[in-house]
């Protein structure tokens, strides 16, 4: 029954994905793709469609007392160097096995799978006691979780749990490391390059700090499930009166990945405690994100995205595992993401359980020649429909 329902709309879902890929939708520039999604939701007869004050789009099916949601961010990163692509990134290229283009795996494909799966579930009369929302969230690539911070803070919806449709290669994912965006700044004193001893070179100070950061990375703690915390210097900036002068300031950016037990405070304290930092009076701080959404809403938030997990024995994890196995005849791999997701806000900040399951591969994210398997789109749709059947039938959740 479920496979038949999915097969009947698979061509339409492929066409929808191709059409969305054809609309560039980098973070902050999602207006046109949101308009197209609204047209699709209207065609699929969603019971309610909301575009909230930030610009996220939410479609509702059903009117049950219990509430769950599927989340898929519909913004993408840019394409990078065009010469690294062997086809046009925004043409929605298709062949018998794949759909190609920016966002195919990360993660418009997962969103489209949920969009059509909920439609199939309604047609099969599988949505009874639950209200099901499909959320097309924005600005995730720039600031993961910001969209759901807004949704939950403004009480747009409050689900019991959320399915994240980020790429998992059809595995069941139950967590991720957190992350922070940190900057370290040092000052010096300028002097003519012909007499550097008269100055105080900020770049030399920062070089010692960078070496200490490399050593710090090697001794960061590890967790058996999430893996090791990491730290990498990702950018460097400086000021100097000219090429013939001593640099008078230097700043580096740090991408910090947080494993279980690490916090915003502990990560900052580790850096501040380095002798190379304290001896140079370097300033350690977090970046803030305040880029306005396409609707003009500006939110100023620190770039701290908490670690989160849910237990492997959680009923949500088990329901997703059963849904996959019933539809595809094998047990899924249960694992975690390497990268970050909107779960940092939903579960990490607000404590609402998330489980991940999506078509596409993590390795396709942000890569040239991005693509997704059509078979995986179908399998994801079938699993999502089966999950809705699972939670409707369950007596102990």
N, C-alpha and C positions, 0 to 999 in steps of 0.2 A: 504493500500500500504506500509506504513512505517513498520507496525508490521510484514507484510509478509517478507519484506526485512531483518528485524532483525532476525526473526525466521530462515530464511534460512542460516544464518551464526553464529547463537548462539553457536552451538557445536564447531565450529572452534574457536570462541572467548574463550570459556571455556578452550579448549586445549591450546591455546596461553597463557592464564593466568597461567595455571598449569605449563607450560614449563618455564615461566619467574620466577615463585616462586621457581622452582627447581635450579635456579642459584643464589647463595648467592650474594647480591649486596649492601653491606654496603657502606656508604659514603666513597668515595675515592677508591672503589673496584668495579666499575660498568662496567669495560671494556667488560666482557663476556656477560652481559645482554644487553649492547648496541649493540654488534655484532648480538645477536639473534633478537633484535628489527629491526635492519636493514634488516635481512633476511625476516622478516614478512612484512615490508613495501614494499620490492621489490616484494614479492609474491602478495601483494594486489595492485600492480601497481600504487604506489604513483608517482606523476609526477616528483618530485624532492626529494632527500634525502641528508641532510647535517649533518655531524658530525663536530661541530665547534671546535675552538681551545681549549676550555675548556674541551669538551667531551660530551656536550649535543647533542641529536639527534633530528633533525627537519624534518618532512615529509610534503610535500606540495601537496594539491589537488586543481586544478583550477588555473586560471590566471586572475581573475578579478581585477579591479582597487582598490577595497576596500579590506582590509586585517583584518582578525581576527585569533585568535589562541585558541586552547585547550592546557592547560598545565597539565601535570601529572609528579610528580617526581618519578623516578624509582629506587632510592636508598631506603634502609630501615635501621632501627636500627638493632642491633644484637638481639639475642633471649633471653638474660638474662640467668637465671638459668634453665638449660635443664630439671631439675626434675619438673618444673612447667608446662611443656607441656605434654599432654597425647598422642601426635603423633609427628612424625618427622617434624620439622618446614619447611624443604626444600624438601618435597616430593610431594607437590601439591595434597594432598589428596582430593578426590571428593566423594560426595554422591548425591542422587537425589535433595537435596535442597541447598547444600553449596559447596564452594571450600575453602580449608583450607591451611594455611601456612603463614609464615612471609611475609608481604606485601600485603596480599589478600585485606584488606580494606585500608591500609595506605601504598601506595595507588596505587599499580599496577593495581588493579581492575578498578579504575577510568580511568587510562591511557588506558587500553585495551578497555574499553567501547568507548572512544573517537576514538581510532585507527580504530576500526571496524565501528563505526557510520559514520565516514567521508567516508569510503569506500562505505557503503550502499548509502549515499547521492549522491556520484558520479554515482553509478550505476543507481540511480533513476533520474538522470539528474537534481538534485536540486542545484548544485553548478554552478552558471552562472556569476553573477556580483561580486562575492567575490573570493578572494584567501584565502584558509583555511589551516592553519598550525597545525599540531599535534606535540607538543614538549614533548619529554621525557627528563626531566631535572635531573641534578645530584647534589649531595652534599647538598640537601635541609635539610636533617635530621641534618647535622652538622651545617649548616649556611643558614637558610631559606632566599631565595631571591638572594643569591650570583650568582646563575645560570642566573637569569634574569638581574642582574646588568651587567653581562658580555654580554649577548645577546643584550641588549639595548645600552650599552656603545659602543660596537663594531659594532652596526648597522647591526647585522645579519638579523633581521627582526624588523619591527616596526608596530605592529597591532593597530587597532582602539580600540579594547577591547579584553579581554582574559577571557575564561571560565576556572576556576580552578576546577579540577575534584577530589579534596580532598573529603573525606567522609562527606556527609551531610544528610544521610538517605533519600535521594531524596527530601530534602528541598532546597529552593533557599536562598543562603547566600550572604550577601552584606557587610560584614566587619568583623573586628576582633580587639581586643586589640593589641597594640604593645608590644614590650618587649625589655629588655636590660639585658646584663650579666655584672655585676659590681663586683669589688673586693675592699675590705677594708683591709689595712695592718697597723699593729702597731708594734713598736719595744720596746724592754725592755732591761734589763741587766741581764746576767746570774750570778748565784751564786750557791754554793753548796746547795743541798736540805736540809742539816742539819741546815742551817742558812739562810732561805729564806729572812730574813730582810735585808740582804746585797745586794739583787738583786732588780730587777724591773720586775715583772711577766707580760709578754705580754698577757698571757691567761686571767688573771684577768681583764686587761684592755678591752680585747675583750669581755669578759662576760658582762661587763656593756654596751658596744656598742650593743651587740646582744639583750639585754633586751630592749634597746631604739628602736632598729629596729622593734621589735615585737609590741611595742606601736605605732610607726609610721605607721605600716601597718594598724592598726585599724582606723586611721583617714585619710587615703587616700581617694580622691574624687571618686564619682560614677557618671555614665552616665546612663540615662534611657534605652538606647538601648544596649550599650556595657557592662554595669555593672561597677563594682568597680575596681580601680587600686589595685594591690597587690604587696607585697614584702615578700620574704621568704629567710632565710639563708639556702643555699643548701649544702654547703661544708665548712669544716674548716681544716686548715693546721697550723702547728707550727714547730719551730725549737728549739732545746734544746741540749746542749752537751751530756746529758744522761738522763735516768729516774731518776737519783739522782741529778737533777739540776733544776734551775728556767728557764722557757722558755724565750728565748730572742727575739722571733718574733711570730706573729700570724696573719693569713690572713683568711678571710671568703669570700666565693662567694655568690652572691645574684642574685636570679631570680626575676626580676622586671617586672611586667605586667603593661602596660600603658593604661589608658582609655582616652577618648576624652579630649583634651586640655592639656594633659601632654606631656612633651618633654624630650629629652636627658638632656638639661640644667636644667630644673626644677627638674628632678629626682635626679641628682647629687647634686644640691644645697640643697635639703631637707635633704640629708644625711650629707653633710658637715656642715649644720647648727645645727646639734644635739650637745648639750653641751658635751656629752660623746665622740664625735668624735673630736671636736675642742680642748678640754682640753687635749687629749692624742696625739695631732699632727698626728692623723691617716691620711693615704693617701687613697683617694677615686679615683678610676679610672675605665675605661671600659676595659674589655677583648678585645683582637683582635683575629681574625681568620686568619690563614695563612697556613693551611694544603693544600698541593698540590693536584690537581685533579689527576685522574688516568692517564691523559696525561702529567702530570708533571707541569701544570700551577699553580703557586702560586700567590694568590691574598691576600694582607694584608688589611683587612677591620675591622673597629670597630664593636663590637657586639651590634649594635643598629638597631632595626627593627621597623619602625614607625607604629603607629596606622593608620588604614584606614577604610573608609566607602564610600559607594555610596548611593545616595538617594533612598528611597523606590519607588519613582515615576520615577526613571530613566527608559528610554526606554529599556535598556538592562535587567533590573530586570523584567519589564513587559513582554518582549518578552519571557524570560525563563519561567515565570509563565504561560503564554498562551500555550507555547509548552508542558509543563507538563500537563496542564488541558486538552488540546485537545487529548493527547495520553492516559491519564489514568483516565479521567472523574472526577477528584476532584482537588480542589485548593491545591497547595503545601503550606507547612509552610514556611514563609519567616523569616529568623533569621540571626544569626551570629555564627562564630566559637568560641569555647573556646580556642583552641590552635592557633598556628601561621602558616602562609602559605607563598607561594611565592608572594602573594599580597603585602607584605611589601615593595618589590622593585617595582613591576609593577605599583601599584597604590600609595603606600606610598611614594616612592622616585621619580617616573617618571610620576605620574599623569595619567596613562593609566587605564581606568575603568576595574574592575574585577567583575565578578559575579560567585558565587560558586554553583555547583550542581554536586553531585557525589553519586555513590552507596557506600554501606558500612556505618558503624556507627563510630562516633568519639570514642565511648567506646572501640572499637576493637584496636585502635591505640596503638602500643607499648605493647600490652597485650599478655600474653601467650594464646595458643589455638586460635590465630587470624583466622577469617573466614569472608566470604562474601556470601550473598544470590545470587544464580544464577538468580532469578527473578528480583532482583534489577539491576543486570548487564544488563538484557534485557530492563528493564524500562529506565535505563540511556541511553542506545544506542538509543532507540526510541525518547527520549526527545531531545537528541543532534541532531538527524536527523531533528526532527520537528523544532528545533531552527534555523537550517540552512534554512529551508523552510520559516520560519517567517521572517528572515532578508532579504531574497531574495525578498519576496513579499511586505515588508514594503516600504512605500513611504515617510515616514517622519523621517527617521533615517540617 
